[in-house]
Amino acid sequence: MKKVLLLALLLVSVSATHAQWSITPEAGLATSKYANAGYDSWKPSVKIGAALEYDFTGGFALQSGLYYTSRGSSYVSLRIDDGISDNGYYSASYAWNRHYLQMPLMAKFSWEIADDVRLSAAAGPYAALELCKDTSGTIYYSRDNGYGYGVSYGYYPQSSNGLSKFDWGASLAVGVEARRWTTTLGYDVSLGRESDWTSTDINYHTISLSVGYKFKLGK
């Protein structure tokens, strides 16, 4: 048993000796979709940040980092009978966008496919903290009393209040590195509880495409 532990420590020591830090600033486009039915489809956004990587031998690395991203959706043209008359209805539309700082922690594997060109795949959890959110909308009420009239005014959905500022989920990424330039296709699925009255479930799907440049640190 002692020999096994000694061998394991020796392997870790050798790996650490050959390990290398790197940082990769990245910027790109993203698009997210709210998972609940009835909401608008994919909403465009951006993804900006930097990946921090600890490379071991054999094409294995641990990757973290910090990124800005946003997720949101909109709900439009909702028409409901007001229950007062056959001709009464209101229609509402609103939109929201939530801005996050997101930190992943992924295991990354890479393979050399040509000189100075590597293909990689990574997976792991992420945690995110909401910085702020934007909400907006309008509601229009109308009842036909023979003359016809309507009122329009600003509307801010109650569902935007009391939401959790913390989010977590899972991240997947595939990428190509060519002479330190990186191109990464990422996918995030949000799983955190949106509020105290909701359960853990899929909230958002996010797809991103970013470009970066890798700076190697240390030896």
C-alpha positions as CSV (number, residue, x, y, z in Angstrom):
1,M,0.0,0.0,0.0
2,K,2.8,2.4,0.9
3,K,4.5,1.6,-2.5
4,V,1.3,2.4,-4.3
5,L,0.9,5.7,-2.5
6,L,4.6,6.6,-3.1
7,L,4.2,5.8,-6.9
8,A,1.1,7.9,-7.0
9,L,2.9,10.9,-5.4
10,L,5.8,10.4,-7.8
11,L,3.5,10.5,-10.8
12,V,1.7,13.7,-9.5
13,S,5.1,15.3,-8.9
14,V,6.3,14.5,-12.4
15,S,3.1,15.8,-13.9
16,A,3.3,19.0,-11.9
17,T,6.9,19.5,-13.1
18,H,5.7,19.4,-16.7
19,A,2.5,21.3,-16.2
20,Q,2.1,24.7,-17.5
21,W,-0.3,27.6,-16.9
22,S,-1.8,29.6,-19.8
23,I,-4.4,32.3,-20.1
24,T,-6.6,32.8,-23.2
25,P,-8.6,36.0,-23.6
26,E,-11.7,35.3,-25.7
27,A,-14.6,37.1,-27.3
28,G,-17.5,35.9,-29.4
29,L,-21.2,35.7,-30.0
30,A,-23.8,33.7,-28.1
31,T,-27.5,32.9,-28.3
32,S,-29.8,31.6,-25.6
33,K,-33.2,30.0,-25.5
34,Y,-35.6,30.0,-22.5
35,A,-36.7,26.4,-22.0
36,N,-40.3,27.1,-21.0
37,A,-42.9,26.7,-23.7
38,G,-44.6,29.7,-25.1
39,Y,-41.6,32.1,-25.1
40,D,-39.8,33.5,-28.0
41,S,-36.9,31.5,-29.5
42,W,-33.2,32.1,-29.5
43,K,-32.0,35.5,-28.1
44,P,-28.6,36.9,-29.3
45,S,-25.9,38.0,-26.9
46,V,-22.1,38.1,-26.5
47,K,-19.5,36.2,-24.5
48,I,-16.4,37.9,-23.3
49,G,-13.8,36.8,-20.9
50,A,-10.7,34.7,-20.4
51,A,-9.9,31.0,-19.9
52,L,-7.3,30.0,-17.3
53,E,-5.7,26.6,-18.0
54,Y,-3.4,24.2,-16.2
55,D,-1.9,21.8,-18.7
56,F,-0.6,18.4,-17.7
57,T,1.3,16.0,-19.9
58,G,-0.6,13.6,-22.2
59,G,-3.1,16.2,-23.5
60,F,-5.0,16.6,-20.3
61,A,-5.7,20.0,-18.7
62,L,-8.0,21.6,-16.1
63,Q,-9.7,24.8,-17.3
64,S,-11.5,27.5,-15.5
65,G,-11.9,31.2,-16.2
66,L,-14.3,34.1,-15.9
67,Y,-16.8,35.3,-18.5
68,Y,-19.5,37.9,-19.0
69,T,-22.6,36.6,-20.7
70,S,-26.4,37.2,-20.7
71,R,-29.5,35.2,-21.0
72,G,-33.1,36.3,-21.6
73,S,-36.3,35.9,-23.5
74,S,-39.5,37.6,-24.4
75,Y,-43.2,36.9,-24.2
76,V,-45.4,38.6,-26.8
77,S,-49.0,39.0,-28.0
78,L,-50.7,37.3,-25.1
79,R,-54.4,37.8,-25.4
80,I,-56.8,36.8,-22.7
81,D,-60.6,37.4,-22.3
82,D,-61.1,39.8,-19.3
83,G,-64.1,37.8,-18.1
84,I,-66.3,40.9,-18.1
85,S,-67.7,40.9,-21.6
86,D,-67.4,38.9,-24.8
87,N,-65.5,41.8,-26.5
88,G,-63.0,42.5,-23.7
89,Y,-59.4,41.4,-23.8
90,Y,-55.9,42.5,-22.9
91,S,-52.7,41.8,-24.7
92,A,-49.3,42.0,-23.1
93,S,-45.7,41.7,-24.2
94,Y,-42.6,41.8,-22.1
95,A,-38.9,41.0,-22.3
96,W,-36.0,40.5,-20.0
97,N,-32.3,40.1,-20.2
98,R,-30.1,38.9,-17.2
99,H,-26.4,39.7,-17.1
100,Y,-24.0,37.2,-15.5
101,L,-20.4,36.6,-14.5
102,Q,-19.8,32.9,-15.2
103,M,-17.0,30.7,-14.0
104,P,-16.7,27.1,-15.4
105,L,-14.5,24.3,-14.1
106,M,-13.8,21.7,-16.8
107,A,-11.7,18.8,-17.6
108,K,-10.1,19.3,-21.0
109,F,-8.6,16.7,-23.4
110,S,-6.7,17.7,-26.6
111,W,-5.1,15.8,-29.5
112,E,-2.5,17.0,-32.0
113,I,-4.0,16.6,-35.5
114,A,-1.3,18.5,-37.5
115,D,1.8,20.6,-36.9
116,D,0.8,23.4,-34.4
117,V,-2.9,22.4,-34.6
118,R,-4.8,20.7,-31.8
119,L,-8.4,19.5,-31.4
120,S,-9.9,19.7,-27.9
121,A,-13.0,18.7,-26.0
122,A,-14.0,19.9,-22.5
123,A,-16.8,19.3,-20.0
124,G,-17.7,20.3,-16.4
125,P,-19.9,22.4,-14.2
126,Y,-20.2,26.2,-14.0
127,A,-21.4,28.7,-11.5
128,A,-22.7,32.2,-12.3
129,L,-23.6,35.3,-10.4
130,E,-26.2,37.8,-11.8
131,L,-24.8,41.4,-12.1
132,C,-28.1,43.0,-13.1
133,K,-31.2,42.4,-15.2
134,D,-33.3,44.5,-17.7
135,T,-37.1,44.1,-17.9
136,S,-39.5,46.0,-20.1
137,G,-42.9,45.6,-21.6
138,T,-46.4,47.0,-22.3
139,I,-49.9,46.0,-21.6
140,Y,-53.0,47.0,-23.6
141,Y,-56.5,46.7,-22.2
142,S,-59.6,47.2,-24.4
143,R,-63.3,46.7,-23.9
144,D,-65.8,47.4,-26.7
145,N,-68.7,49.4,-25.2
146,G,-70.2,50.4,-28.5
147,Y,-67.8,53.3,-28.9
148,G,-64.5,51.4,-28.5
149,Y,-61.7,52.6,-26.3
150,G,-58.4,51.3,-24.9
151,V,-55.6,52.2,-22.5
152,S,-51.9,51.4,-22.9
153,Y,-49.3,51.7,-20.1
154,G,-45.9,50.4,-19.0
155,Y,-45.8,47.0,-17.5
156,Y,-43.1,45.2,-15.5
157,P,-43.8,41.5,-14.9
158,Q,-43.9,40.5,-11.3
159,S,-42.0,37.3,-12.3
160,S,-38.9,39.4,-12.7
161,N,-38.8,40.1,-9.0
162,G,-37.5,37.7,-6.4
163,L,-35.4,35.7,-8.8
164,S,-32.3,34.0,-7.6
165,K,-29.0,35.9,-8.4
166,F,-27.1,32.6,-8.4
167,D,-27.2,30.1,-11.3
168,W,-25.3,26.9,-12.0
169,G,-25.3,24.3,-14.7
170,A,-23.1,22.3,-17.1
171,S,-20.7,23.3,-19.9
172,L,-19.5,21.5,-22.9
173,A,-16.9,22.8,-25.4
174,V,-15.0,21.7,-28.5
175,G,-12.3,23.7,-30.0
176,V,-9.3,24.1,-32.4
177,E,-6.0,25.7,-31.5
178,A,-3.7,26.7,-34.3
179,R,-0.5,28.5,-33.4
180,R,-2.1,29.7,-30.2
181,W,-5.2,31.1,-31.9
182,T,-8.3,29.3,-30.6
183,T,-11.8,28.9,-31.9
184,T,-14.3,27.4,-29.4
185,L,-17.8,26.2,-29.8
186,G,-19.5,26.0,-26.4
187,Y,-22.8,24.8,-25.0
188,D,-24.2,25.7,-21.5
189,V,-27.4,24.3,-19.9
190,S,-28.7,26.3,-16.9
191,L,-30.0,24.1,-14.1
192,G,-30.3,26.3,-11.1
193,R,-33.5,27.2,-9.3
194,E,-34.8,30.5,-10.7
195,S,-36.6,31.4,-7.5
196,D,-37.8,29.9,-4.2
197,W,-41.0,28.8,-5.8
198,T,-39.4,26.8,-8.6
199,S,-37.5,23.5,-8.6
200,T,-34.2,22.5,-10.1
201,D,-34.8,22.2,-13.8
202,I,-33.5,23.2,-17.3
203,N,-33.9,26.9,-17.6
204,Y,-31.8,28.1,-20.6
205,H,-29.8,26.5,-23.4
206,T,-26.9,28.7,-24.6
207,I,-24.7,28.2,-27.6
208,S,-21.6,30.3,-28.1
209,L,-18.8,30.7,-30.7
210,S,-15.6,32.6,-29.6
211,V,-12.1,33.3,-30.8
212,G,-9.1,33.8,-28.5
213,Y,-5.3,33.9,-28.3
214,K,-3.4,31.7,-25.8
215,F,-0.6,33.2,-23.7
216,K,1.6,30.6,-22.0
217,L,2.9,31.4,-18.5
218,G,5.9,30.2,-16.7
219,K,8.3,27.6,-18.2
